[in-house]
């Protein structure tokens, strides 16, 4: 049930808070050309990561990533990445993307037979 309506709600939001943004999503197992930030569970290691900061600690350390160029938030699915992107946007990181590391199976390396 809708209790009310806002006349021209999207434009009212833009006037008050600025235009909403979207975040580029990169899929696959090749690291994007950016500072790769691993926000996964503590104890998990992402070899391609330039920085590892569990999302639980990111509020305290987000300022470290401001003015370091594009930041690719690496996560398997999206919950941690969504939280991290919001934190980093709020901290002032301007160029963000989400690297969905579980989007494609890793390339298989086959050994010659015989």
C-alpha positions in Angstrom: 0.0 0.0 0.0 1.3 3.4 -0.9 0.6 6.1 1.6 1.5 9.1 -0.5 3.3 10.3 -3.6 6.0 12.8 -4.3 5.5 15.1 -7.2 8.5 14.8 -9.6 10.4 12.8 -7.0 13.5 12.0 -9.0 14.2 15.6 -9.9 13.5 16.7 -6.3 16.1 14.2 -5.2 18.6 15.4 -7.7 18.0 19.0 -6.6 18.6 18.1 -3.0 21.3 15.4 -3.1 22.8 15.5 -6.6 22.4 13.0 -9.4 22.5 9.3 -8.5 25.5 7.4 -9.9 26.0 3.9 -11.1 29.0 1.7 -10.7 30.7 -0.1 -13.6 30.7 -3.9 -13.1 33.6 -5.9 -14.4 33.4 -9.7 -14.6 35.9 -12.4 -15.1 39.2 -13.5 -13.7 41.5 -10.9 -15.1 42.1 -8.0 -12.7 40.9 -4.6 -14.0 43.3 -1.7 -14.5 42.8 -0.1 -11.1 43.8 -0.5 -7.5 42.2 -3.8 -6.6 40.7 -3.7 -3.1 39.7 -7.1 -1.6 36.9 -6.6 0.9 36.2 -10.3 1.5 36.1 -12.2 4.7 39.2 -11.9 6.9 41.5 -14.9 6.3 40.6 -15.2 2.6 43.4 -14.3 0.2 42.8 -12.8 -3.2 46.2 -13.0 -5.0 45.4 -10.1 -7.4 44.6 -7.7 -4.6 46.7 -4.5 -4.2 45.0 -3.9 -0.8 43.1 -6.1 1.5 40.7 -4.4 3.9 37.8 -6.5 5.2 34.6 -4.5 4.8 34.2 -4.5 8.7 37.3 -2.3 8.9 36.7 -0.1 5.8 35.0 2.8 7.6 38.2 3.4 9.6 40.5 3.0 6.6 38.6 4.4 3.7 40.5 7.7 3.7 43.7 5.7 2.7 42.1 5.1 -0.7 41.1 8.7 -1.6 43.2 10.1 -4.4 44.8 6.8 -5.3 43.1 6.6 -8.7 40.4 4.1 -9.7 39.5 1.5 -7.1 38.1 -1.8 -8.1 36.3 -3.4 -5.2 36.8 -7.2 -5.6 34.1 -9.5 -4.2 32.6 -12.8 -5.2 29.0 -11.7 -5.3 27.7 -8.3 -4.3 26.7 -7.8 -0.6 30.2 -6.9 0.6 30.9 -5.0 -2.6 27.7 -3.0 -2.2 28.6 -2.0 1.3 32.2 -1.2 0.4 31.1 1.0 -2.6 28.8 3.0 -0.4 31.5 3.5 2.2 34.1 4.5 -0.4 31.7 6.9 -2.1 30.9 8.6 1.2 34.7 8.8 1.9 35.3 10.7 -1.3 36.7 8.0 -3.6 35.7 9.3 -7.0 36.4 6.4 -9.5 35.0 3.1 -8.4 34.1 -0.2 -10.0 33.0 -3.6 -8.8 35.1 -6.5 -9.9 32.8 -9.5 -9.7 35.4 -12.2 -9.2 33.0 -15.2 -9.3 31.3 -14.2 -12.5 33.2 -16.6 -14.7 34.9 -19.9 -14.2 38.7 -19.7 -14.1 40.5 -20.6 -17.2 41.6 -24.2 -17.2 45.2 -25.1 -17.7 45.6 -28.5 -19.3 48.9 -30.4 -19.2 50.0 -32.3 -22.3 49.1 -36.0 -22.2 51.9 -38.6 -22.6 
